[in-house]
Structure formats: structure tokens, C-alpha cells
Amino acid sequence: MTRLIALLLLFLTAQAGAAGLQARVDRTQVGFGETFELILESEDGTQFANPDLTPLADSFVVSATRRENRLVGSQGQTRPVTRWLITLQPRHAGQLQVPALSMGQWRSEPILLQVQAGATDSAEALAPVFIDASLDQDQVYVQAQVVLTLRIYHSVSLYEDSTLSPLQMTDALVERLGDVRTYEKLINGVRHGVIEVRYAIFPQKSGELAIPSQLFRAVAVAQDDPYSLLGPRTGRATEVKSPSIPLQVRPIPPEYPRDIPWLPARRVTLAEAWNPEPAQAKVGDSLTRSLLLQAEGLSSAQLPPLGEGSVAGARRYPDQPNLANQVTAQGVMGSREERIALVPTHPGRVALPALTITWWNTEQDRLERTELPARELDIQANPDLVQPPLEPAPMREAASAAPLVWPWQLGNLVLACTTLLGFGLWLRARRQPAVQRAAASGPSPRTLLDDIRRACLANDSQATRQALDAWARNQPETLADMAARFVPLSDALDGLNGALYSETGQQWQGDALWQAIQSLPPASQPAAEQQQGPLPPLYPR
């Protein structure tokens, strides 16, 4: 009862957080005189009032406010969301706090904001349209990230069909960071609109690299025609060009190991997760190990693979890696997630080796290693799985060290056994009738093979496994013995197990398994059974 009450309170708390007032800003670092947007969201459909913006007046100037109502889809469900977009301008530089805002019974969380003091602008910056380009650092290592920021300032209205030439470089990889940002900034008492575009650049060759200039084309609205926005378009075409910026690209440091991938980043993290937890794992259980590698300043394509190699005492079924890039204020943060299904094959301890990622810290300019320590899994025996007992090693050694039996002793033993066998067969033949009808029990071998064929052609891994077990119980040898003497059957069974134990459910094709069963050679019979034939009549004529 206590657990039920705790779950109910947790559910109500989650619902209250979803329906409450959520606050965020489009950026946490702004310059003095610039504007930014505060976004407020609420899923409470019973509230029709607007949030109280009075606490903002002490530190910010509210330039504009607009409200949006939309439907948001998540996990197959749609829900209404009310959003307020509030344009703010800081009143002074320094660290400011967007205060908590209230709406009815809901209250948002405060947000910290860093407002940088604006630099003194030159007379050239007072042109109606001008462009500024800057890099976050003057020198960078090869294949490391440098962020290029382009800001287009305009004190006149522009038509929406403005264009910016694409950034193309032969000796570097270029990736656009997010969408275009638009805001306002006050320069020398004149309000300018700002169009901001950011790029992540990864140089591929050391030496001096020139960031090429970009051309911005737009049509400015004529100032003397107040109806130009509603009527035919009139105005003046404007072209501005950004300056070319030199960048010094440093080579790989000599102290970095040459036999591992080069990873220049600001920060690297490595973590793991298990589903389910391997504390009570048994033989035959499927354990999914998730490895997550994240690197700030690197794309996901630059991250090396994880968790390679076999694991003693367990079968390993890896899934396809999941690569993703996340845009942050510092640029790109790449992530690589790998999921491996581990199936223990015998009880005892299964050792997982340590994982070490060697990388170069570009902020502190030194070699670092991020390590996931080794661990051991305590695998318990599974009573549901029947395993043949293994003969202890001392007994096998003692049997191999025993002296050979003398020929006459072996001959007497064979003669006694054959005499007893013949007498037993004679007694059995005397008790049985002349004609005996065999009673069929259970499905026929042909029916079992038809079940396997239908399941394989339908690519149904679960049905194929059940039909395969039913067929193997009617064979003179086990399924493991058949796989051990016939390699195609062993490979087909590994593919079937991979589809059954994989967490994501790999697409399985059953043609190879059906062909292997059809091509399975018959088991070799012992010499005694090959020579055995029908008994001669007791009373020959």
C-alpha cells in the first residue's frame, strides 16, 4: 500500500511539472544592447490568463510579447501547448537573473544570464548594412573544432529574400550549427537588427588556413516610401562581404600515441548502462550493455568504436551503433552509443575488460585518458537449462594413465558379453508374436520438418526455434552435436540466436537454416549397429 501511494504521488508530481509553467531562453550569453527571447510554455488548458511580467521590469526592457497556441505530438499522443514569446533587452551588463514568473498556481524557475559589456563601435559600423565575422580561437589542432560566427547588422528594413553565400572549404569540414538567429542590438543609440549564423569548422591539414569571406545580398526597403511593404517592391540592392580570417592549424603533438585514433576535444565522457541489471544473471539470460561515448568539440563520425572483441564465457551480439550530434553554445557535441547483447554460456565469473579512450584536451593542451573500469559478472546456474555433466579432470587423467588391458582378458570379456546378448535376444524373440504392428506416437518426422520449413520461409524466429526443438527431440543426436559436425548448420543457428537475443530485434531470414537442415548428412552409426541385421530363423528348414 505504501509503494502504491508513493507511485501515485510521483505520477501526480510528474503531471504537475508537465502542466506547469516552463521557462527557457534562446541563448544564455548576450551582449549589452542586444535582445533575446524568453519562452514560456504551459500545458494547463484551464488557464486563460497571461503570466505576470512585472518582475522583469527591474533588469530588462520588455520589447514585444506574443502568444501562440499549438498542438504538440509525443509518443503517439497530441496535447495542447500555450507558448509566450517575450523579447527582452538587458538594462545593464554583468550576470543577470531572469526572475521566476507566476501564472495562477504555477511558477517558473529562474534563469541565469551573462550580459557582456559592448565594445566601442567605430564610425564604419554605422553603415546601414554591415557584416562581422569572428572565430572563437586563433589557433586550433588539426581535426579539432573552431567556431565561426557571422553577424549581419542592418539599421534599415530588409526584404525576406536576402541570401548568404555558402561556406565552402577544400581543406576543412564545415557543419552548420543550428538555425539562423535574429535579434536586435543598440549601437551608438541606433537600433540594429542582427542576423547570426554559426559554423563548426574541422581543419583537415596543418599549417595556415584562410577562412574565406562570404557575400550577403539583400534589398533594403526604401525609406521614403511607407507603402513599399504592402505594394510593389521598391528599394536598393545591397551587398556586403565578410573579411577573410587567417587560422593557424597545429599538427598532432609528438607525445600523442601513434597507434590510436586522434581525438582532440574539450571534454570526453564514457558511461555504461545495463538492462536488466546483471546482479542476478543466469546462464542463458540476455543482458544488454549500453556504452555511451560523448565528446565536446568532435562530431559523431570522429568517435572510435567501443566494446570490440569477444568475451570469454558469453556470446556477444552487437547492434548497429547510434550516432548523434548535438548543437551547444560551444559548438558540436558528438555521441556514439553501442548496445551489445551478452548471453552467458556457463556459470561462474565472466570478466569484462576495461575500456580506455585516449584523447587530447584542447583546453588544457595535454594528453588525457577516460576509462571505464573492468568488472566481473557473477553468473549463476540456470536450473531450466539441462547441461550434460562434465567429467572431472582428475578422473580423465587417471583413466588416461591406466595400463592397457591384456588381450586374453579383453577377449574373454567380449565373448561373455556376446553370449549374454545372444541369449537375451533369443528369449526376447520367443516372447514376441510373429507379426507386430508398430504403434505410432507423436507427430511424424515429416510433420516436424514441415513445421520447420513453414517457420523458416515465414522468417519467424520464435516459431522456428520451437519447431527446431521439437524436431531435435526426435533425432538420435542432440542439436549441439549436429551443429558441431556440420558447419552450415552451426552458422545458421548463430544467426537465429542473434535475432532471438538482440534487443532491437534484428531482421532474420530463415532460408539459410532450412537449406542447412535439408543438407544435413546422416549421423555415422557405430560398427556394431551397421553389422547388426535380422536374426536367422530359430528353426530353419
Rosetta blueprint (number, residue, H / E / L):
1 M L
2 T H
3 R H
4 L H
5 I H
6 A H
7 L H
8 L H
9 L H
10 L H
11 F H
12 L H
13 T H
14 A H
15 Q H
16 A H
17 G H
18 A H
19 A H
20 G L
21 L E
22 Q E
23 A E
24 R E
25 V E
26 D L
27 R L
28 T L
29 Q E
30 V E
31 G E
32 F L
33 G L
34 E E
35 T L
36 F E
37 E E
38 L E
39 I E
40 L E
41 E E
42 S E
43 E L
44 D L
45 G L
46 T L
47 Q L
48 F L
49 A L
50 N L
51 P L
52 D L
53 L L
54 T H
55 P H
56 L H
57 A H
58 D H
59 S L
60 F E
61 V E
62 V E
63 S E
64 A E
65 T E
66 R E
67 R E
68 E E
69 N E
70 R E
71 L E
72 V E
73 G E
74 S E
75 Q L
76 G L
77 Q E
78 T E
79 R E
80 P E
81 V E
82 T E
83 R E
84 W E
85 L E
86 I E
87 T E
88 L E
89 Q E
90 P E
91 R L
92 H L
93 A L
94 G E
95 Q E
96 L E
97 Q E
98 V E
99 P L
100 A L
101 L L
102 S E
103 M E
104 G L
105 Q L
106 W E
107 R E
108 S L
109 E L
110 P L
111 I E
112 L E
113 L E
114 Q E
115 V E
116 Q E
117 A L
118 G L
119 A L
120 T L
121 D L
122 S L
123 A H
124 E H
125 A H
126 L H
127 A L
128 P L
129 V E
130 F E
131 I E
132 D E
133 A E
134 S E
135 L E
136 D L
137 Q L
138 D L
139 Q E
140 V E
141 Y E
142 V L
143 Q L
144 A L
145 Q L
146 V E
147 V E
148 L E
149 T E
150 L E
151 R E
152 I E
153 Y E
154 H E
155 S L
156 V L
157 S L
158 L E
159 Y L
160 E L
161 D L
162 S L
163 T E
164 L E
165 S L
166 P L
167 L L
168 Q L
169 M L
170 T L
171 D L
172 A E
173 L E
174 V E
175 E E
176 R E
177 L L
178 G L
179 D L
180 V L
181 R E
182 T E
183 Y E
184 E E
185 K E
186 L E
187 I E
188 N L
189 G L
190 V E
191 R E
192 H E
193 G E
194 V E
195 I E
196 E E
197 V E
198 R E
199 Y E
200 A E
201 I E
202 F E
203 P E
204 Q L
205 K L
206 S L
207 G E
208 E E
209 L E
210 A E
211 I E
212 P L
213 S L
214 Q L
215 L E
216 F E
217 R E
218 A E
219 V E
220 A E
221 V E
222 A L
223 Q L
224 D L
225 D L
226 P L
227 Y L
228 S L
229 L L
230 L L
231 G L
232 P L
233 R L
234 T L
235 G E
236 R E
237 A E
238 T E
239 E E
240 V E
241 K E
242 S L
243 P L
244 S L
245 I E
246 P E
247 L E
248 Q E
249 V E
250 R E
251 P L
252 I L
253 P L
254 P L
255 E L
256 Y L
257 P L
258 R L
259 D L
260 I L
261 P L
262 W L
263 L L
264 P E
265 A E
266 R L
267 R E
268 V E
269 T E
270 L E
271 A E
272 E E
273 A E
274 W E
275 N E
276 P L
277 E L
278 P H
279 A H
280 Q H
281 A L
282 K E
283 V L
284 G L
285 D L
286 S L
287 L E
288 T E
289 R E
290 S E
291 L E
292 L E
293 L E
294 Q E
295 A E
296 E E
297 G L
298 L L
299 S L
300 S H
301 A H
302 Q H
303 L L
304 P L
305 P L
306 L L
307 G L
308 E L
309 G L
310 S L
311 V E
312 A L
313 G L
314 A E
315 R E
316 R E
317 Y E
318 P E
319 D L
320 Q L
321 P L
322 N E
323 L E
324 A E
325 N E
326 Q E
327 V E
328 T E
329 A L
330 Q L
331 G E
332 V E
333 M E
334 G E
335 S E
336 R E
337 E E
338 E E
339 R E
340 I E
341 A E
342 L E
343 V E
344 P E
345 T L
346 H L
347 P L
348 G E
349 R E
350 V E
351 A E
352 L E
353 P L
354 A L
355 L E
356 T E
357 I E
358 T E
359 W E
360 W E
361 N E
362 T L
363 E L
364 Q L
365 D L
366 R E
367 L E
368 E E
369 R E
370 T E
371 E E
372 L E
373 P L
374 A L
375 R E
376 E E
377 L E
378 D E
379 I E
380 Q E
381 A L
382 N L
383 P L
384 D L
385 L L
386 V L
387 Q L
388 P L
389 P L
390 L L
391 E L
392 P L
393 A H
394 P H
395 M H
396 R H
397 E H
398 A H
399 A H
400 S H
401 A H
402 A L
403 P L
404 L L
405 V L
406 W L
407 P H
408 W H
409 Q H
410 L H
411 G H
412 N H
413 L H
414 V H
415 L H
416 A H
417 C H
418 T H
419 T H
420 L H
421 L H
422 G H
423 F H
424 G H
425 L H
426 W H
427 L H
428 R H
429 A H
430 R H
431 R H
432 Q L
433 P L
434 A L
435 V L
436 Q L
437 R L
438 A L
439 A L
440 A L
441 S L
442 G L
443 P L
444 S L
445 P H
446 R H
447 T H
448 L H
449 L H
450 D H
451 D H
452 I H
453 R H
454 R H
455 A H
456 C H
457 L H
458 A L
459 N L
460 D L
461 S H
462 Q H
463 A H
464 T H
465 R H
466 Q H
467 A H
468 L H
469 D H
470 A H
471 W H
472 A H
473 R L
474 N L
475 Q L
476 P L
477 E L
478 T L
479 L H
480 A H
481 D H
482 M H
483 A H
484 A H
485 R H
486 F L
487 V H
488 P H
489 L H
490 S H
491 D H
492 A H
493 L H
494 D H
495 G H
496 L H
497 N H
498 G H
499 A H
500 L H
501 Y H
502 S L
503 E L
504 T L
505 G L
506 Q L
507 Q L
508 W L
509 Q L
510 G L
511 D H
512 A H
513 L H
514 W H
515 Q H
516 A H
517 I H
518 Q H
519 S L
520 L L
521 P L
522 P L
523 A L
524 S L
525 Q L
526 P L
527 A H
528 A H
529 E H
530 Q H
531 Q H
532 Q L
533 G L
534 P L
535 L L
536 P L
537 P L
538 L L
539 Y L
540 P L
541 R L
